[in-house]
Amino acid sequence: MDAAYIPLKLVHMLAVAASGTLFFLRGLAINFFAAKWPMNAPVRYASYTIDTVLLAAAIALTIVIGQYPFVDSWLTVKVLLVIVYIGLGTFALKRGRTAGVRIVFWVAALAVFAFIASVAVTHSPWGWFARM
């Protein structure tokens, strides 16, 4: 195993946790408390920074483990679901016209986020359904 694997995996996992936590808190604040701070520049830039670290670690991990999207099915599903998650997230935080619509998208994005994590843990495109 490459010596970089463990540190890269740790950075990736920490970035996933930070990204998911920040998204959860921003959605909670916007949709339930009508807070303005989640859309302030420092918070948005923190989110961009965390997601950039997450993506860089993910790319480095694919190289280290020698598995790639559109070659390995579990990584393909993960990448496609990340795109879905980003789309849902934009409607959950900004593009949804009403609080109710934003909440539906927020919950859907959180469900997709959880499923992405299950795909990552199981290395199966079926995620937690692989065990059924």
Short mmCIF file of the C-alpha atoms (twelve columns), coordinates in Angstrom:
data_MODEL
# 
_entry.id   MODEL 
# 
loop_
_atom_site.group_PDB 
_atom_site.id 
_atom_site.type_symbol 
_atom_site.label_atom_id 
_atom_site.label_alt_id 
_atom_site.label_comp_id 
_atom_site.label_asym_id 
_atom_site.label_seq_id 
_atom_site.Cartn_x 
_atom_site.Cartn_y 
_atom_site.Cartn_z 
_atom_site.pdbx_PDB_model_num 
ATOM 1   C CA . MET A 1   0.000   0.000  0.000   1 
ATOM 2   C CA . ASP A 2   1.204   3.474  -0.843  1 
ATOM 3   C CA . ALA A 3   2.432   5.467  2.179   1 
ATOM 4   C CA . ALA A 4   0.194   8.362  1.151   1 
ATOM 5   C CA . TYR A 5   -3.026  6.320  1.351   1 
ATOM 6   C CA . ILE A 6   -3.740  6.687  5.087   1 
ATOM 7   C CA . PRO A 7   -3.081  10.461 5.266   1 
ATOM 8   C CA . LEU A 8   -5.069  11.075 2.073   1 
ATOM 9   C CA . LYS A 9   -7.977  8.992  3.310   1 
ATOM 10  C CA . LEU A 10  -7.943  10.870 6.622   1 
ATOM 11  C CA . VAL A 11  -7.937  14.264 4.886   1 
ATOM 12  C CA . HIS A 12  -10.748 13.106 2.592   1 
ATOM 13  C CA . MET A 13  -12.853 11.780 5.467   1 
ATOM 14  C CA . LEU A 14  -12.327 14.936 7.541   1 
ATOM 15  C CA . ALA A 15  -13.269 17.091 4.547   1 
ATOM 16  C CA . VAL A 16  -16.395 14.973 3.975   1 
ATOM 17  C CA . ALA A 17  -17.386 15.420 7.621   1 
ATOM 18  C CA . ALA A 18  -16.686 19.169 7.535   1 
ATOM 19  C CA . SER A 19  -18.525 19.648 4.236   1 
ATOM 20  C CA . GLY A 20  -21.566 17.657 5.345   1 
ATOM 21  C CA . THR A 21  -21.713 19.367 8.734   1 
ATOM 22  C CA . LEU A 22  -21.463 22.828 7.207   1 
ATOM 23  C CA . PHE A 23  -24.156 21.997 4.634   1 
ATOM 24  C CA . PHE A 24  -26.419 20.632 7.390   1 
ATOM 25  C CA . LEU A 25  -25.936 23.737 9.557   1 
ATOM 26  C CA . ARG A 26  -26.381 26.170 6.674   1 
ATOM 27  C CA . GLY A 27  -29.588 24.434 5.557   1 
ATOM 28  C CA . LEU A 28  -30.909 24.327 9.100   1 
ATOM 29  C CA . ALA A 29  -30.184 28.015 9.667   1 
ATOM 30  C CA . ILE A 30  -31.605 29.182 6.340   1 
ATOM 31  C CA . ASN A 31  -34.697 27.007 6.266   1 
ATOM 32  C CA . PHE A 32  -35.769 26.970 9.895   1 
ATOM 33  C CA . PHE A 33  -34.394 30.207 11.329  1 
ATOM 34  C CA . ALA A 34  -34.299 32.503 8.261   1 
ATOM 35  C CA . ALA A 35  -30.699 33.292 9.156   1 
ATOM 36  C CA . LYS A 36  -28.572 35.384 6.815   1 
ATOM 37  C CA . TRP A 37  -25.110 34.247 7.997   1 
ATOM 38  C CA . PRO A 38  -25.070 31.023 5.929   1 
ATOM 39  C CA . MET A 39  -24.897 33.043 2.713   1 
ATOM 40  C CA . ASN A 40  -22.256 35.514 3.924   1 
ATOM 41  C CA . ALA A 41  -19.016 35.500 1.961   1 
ATOM 42  C CA . PRO A 42  -16.765 34.004 4.692   1 
ATOM 43  C CA . VAL A 43  -19.102 31.040 5.155   1 
ATOM 44  C CA . ARG A 44  -19.436 30.462 1.409   1 
ATOM 45  C CA . TYR A 45  -15.669 30.705 0.935   1 
ATOM 46  C CA . ALA A 46  -15.110 28.258 3.799   1 
ATOM 47  C CA . SER A 47  -17.473 25.861 2.034   1 
ATOM 48  C CA . TYR A 48  -15.619 26.284 -1.277  1 
ATOM 49  C CA . THR A 49  -12.283 25.703 0.451   1 
ATOM 50  C CA . ILE A 50  -13.474 22.565 2.235   1 
ATOM 51  C CA . ASP A 51  -14.976 21.176 -0.968  1 
ATOM 52  C CA . THR A 52  -11.789 21.917 -2.904  1 
ATOM 53  C CA . VAL A 53  -9.727  20.003 -0.326  1 
ATOM 54  C CA . LEU A 54  -12.276 17.174 -0.487  1 
ATOM 55  C CA . LEU A 55  -12.058 16.994 -4.289  1 
ATOM 56  C CA . ALA A 56  -8.251  17.167 -4.333  1 
ATOM 57  C CA . ALA A 57  -8.004  14.372 -1.767  1 
ATOM 58  C CA . ALA A 58  -10.539 12.307 -3.746  1 
ATOM 59  C CA . ILE A 59  -8.558  12.674 -6.961  1 
ATOM 60  C CA . ALA A 60  -5.314  11.792 -5.178  1 
ATOM 61  C CA . LEU A 61  -6.977  8.748  -3.585  1 
ATOM 62  C CA . THR A 62  -8.189  7.447  -6.939  1 
ATOM 63  C CA . ILE A 63  -4.625  7.611  -8.230  1 
ATOM 64  C CA . VAL A 64  -3.164  5.951  -5.120  1 
ATOM 65  C CA . ILE A 65  -5.681  3.084  -5.076  1 
ATOM 66  C CA . GLY A 66  -5.713  2.735  -8.867  1 
ATOM 67  C CA . GLN A 67  -9.503  2.858  -9.162  1 
ATOM 68  C CA . TYR A 68  -11.195 5.410  -11.365 1 
ATOM 69  C CA . PRO A 69  -14.677 6.737  -12.131 1 
ATOM 70  C CA . PHE A 70  -16.161 5.300  -15.327 1 
ATOM 71  C CA . VAL A 71  -13.900 2.278  -14.858 1 
ATOM 72  C CA . ASP A 72  -14.920 1.136  -11.367 1 
ATOM 73  C CA . SER A 73  -18.680 1.128  -10.864 1 
ATOM 74  C CA . TRP A 74  -18.726 2.236  -7.228  1 
ATOM 75  C CA . LEU A 75  -16.668 5.348  -8.048  1 
ATOM 76  C CA . THR A 76  -18.850 6.091  -11.059 1 
ATOM 77  C CA . VAL A 77  -21.953 6.019  -8.855  1 
ATOM 78  C CA . LYS A 78  -20.208 8.175  -6.273  1 
ATOM 79  C CA . VAL A 79  -19.234 10.841 -8.817  1 
ATOM 80  C CA . LEU A 80  -22.694 10.899 -10.389 1 
ATOM 81  C CA . LEU A 81  -24.345 11.171 -6.972  1 
ATOM 82  C CA . VAL A 82  -22.022 14.024 -5.996  1 
ATOM 83  C CA . ILE A 83  -23.343 15.912 -9.032  1 
ATOM 84  C CA . VAL A 84  -26.927 15.180 -7.902  1 
ATOM 85  C CA . TYR A 85  -26.022 16.283 -4.347  1 
ATOM 86  C CA . ILE A 86  -24.598 19.582 -5.598  1 
ATOM 87  C CA . GLY A 87  -27.728 20.236 -7.668  1 
ATOM 88  C CA . LEU A 88  -30.036 19.471 -4.759  1 
ATOM 89  C CA . GLY A 89  -27.879 21.589 -2.473  1 
ATOM 90  C CA . THR A 90  -28.183 24.668 -4.667  1 
ATOM 91  C CA . PHE A 91  -31.973 24.438 -4.455  1 
ATOM 92  C CA . ALA A 92  -31.821 23.719 -0.720  1 
ATOM 93  C CA . LEU A 93  -29.787 26.807 0.092   1 
ATOM 94  C CA . LYS A 94  -30.560 29.377 -2.579  1 
ATOM 95  C CA . ARG A 95  -32.632 28.485 -5.615  1 
ATOM 96  C CA . GLY A 96  -35.703 27.043 -3.863  1 
ATOM 97  C CA . ARG A 97  -38.471 29.646 -4.041  1 
ATOM 98  C CA . THR A 98  -40.155 28.838 -0.720  1 
ATOM 99  C CA . ALA A 99  -38.978 27.498 2.614   1 
ATOM 100 C CA . GLY A 100 -40.996 24.317 2.060   1 
ATOM 101 C CA . VAL A 101 -39.363 23.649 -1.294  1 
ATOM 102 C CA . ARG A 102 -35.904 24.381 0.139   1 
ATOM 103 C CA . ILE A 103 -36.533 21.972 3.034   1 
ATOM 104 C CA . VAL A 104 -37.539 19.167 0.645   1 
ATOM 105 C CA . PHE A 105 -34.371 19.695 -1.385  1 
ATOM 106 C CA . TRP A 106 -32.279 19.941 1.806   1 
ATOM 107 C CA . VAL A 107 -33.607 16.612 3.111   1 
ATOM 108 C CA . ALA A 108 -33.113 15.007 -0.309  1 
ATOM 109 C CA . ALA A 109 -29.537 16.325 -0.462  1 
ATOM 110 C CA . LEU A 110 -28.810 14.946 3.016   1 
ATOM 111 C CA . ALA A 111 -30.199 11.542 1.968   1 
ATOM 112 C CA . VAL A 112 -28.001 11.542 -1.143  1 
ATOM 113 C CA . PHE A 113 -25.010 12.573 0.998   1 
ATOM 114 C CA . ALA A 114 -25.657 9.614  3.320   1 
ATOM 115 C CA . PHE A 115 -25.968 7.234  0.369   1 
ATOM 116 C CA . ILE A 116 -22.704 8.535  -1.113  1 
ATOM 117 C CA . ALA A 117 -21.035 7.739  2.208   1 
ATOM 118 C CA . SER A 118 -22.512 4.233  2.126   1 
ATOM 119 C CA . VAL A 119 -21.156 3.686  -1.392  1 
ATOM 120 C CA . ALA A 120 -17.727 4.831  -0.189  1 
ATOM 121 C CA . VAL A 121 -17.754 2.528  2.832   1 
ATOM 122 C CA . THR A 122 -19.009 -0.566 0.995   1 
ATOM 123 C CA . HIS A 123 -17.167 0.069  -2.309  1 
ATOM 124 C CA . SER A 124 -20.397 -1.072 -3.926  1 
ATOM 125 C CA . PRO A 125 -22.591 0.966  -6.271  1 
ATOM 126 C CA . TRP A 126 -25.524 -0.332 -4.211  1 
ATOM 127 C CA . GLY A 127 -24.195 1.206  -0.979  1 
ATOM 128 C CA . TRP A 128 -26.062 -0.020 2.073   1 
ATOM 129 C CA . PHE A 129 -28.450 -1.958 -0.204  1 
ATOM 130 C CA . ALA A 130 -25.585 -4.299 -1.118  1 
ATOM 131 C CA . ARG A 131 -26.030 -6.100 2.187   1 
ATOM 132 C CA . MET A 132 -29.682 -6.981 1.518   1 
# 
